Amino acid sequence: MNDSRQQFNDAVLYILGQIPKGKVTSYGKIAQLAGYPNHSRHVGQVLKHLPNDSKLPWHRVINGQGKISFPKDSAKYQVQSDRLKAENIIPLNDKINMKVYGWPQES
């Protein structure tokens, strides 16, 4: 892996670890915070390759529309939904209110 890709991956994983319990952020926001504002799909690829036993809060990452990206009838969707609800992140019509639950809060 080349240095810039490793730096990107490391930045994504670091930011992922900073998302507080009870908050969510988007793939695009992580890319922006990592210094690669047009790389939200790459953030998804990094998360896709997390080990199954990872303690990083991947479930706190949603898409820019405030929704879980997995297909609604998939097991992964259910796992992510359950984990978010366990942190009192409650969607309305399958959408998470970023003004309430978003991190970092915009001023």
PyMOL commands that set and color helices and strands:
alter all, ss='L'
color gray80, all
select helices_A, chain A and resi 3-18+27-33+40-48+58-60+75-86+98-101
alter helices_A, ss='H'
color red, helices_A
select strands_A, chain A and resi 25-26+61-62
alter strands_A, ss='S'
color yellow, strands_A
deselect
rebuild
show_as cartoon
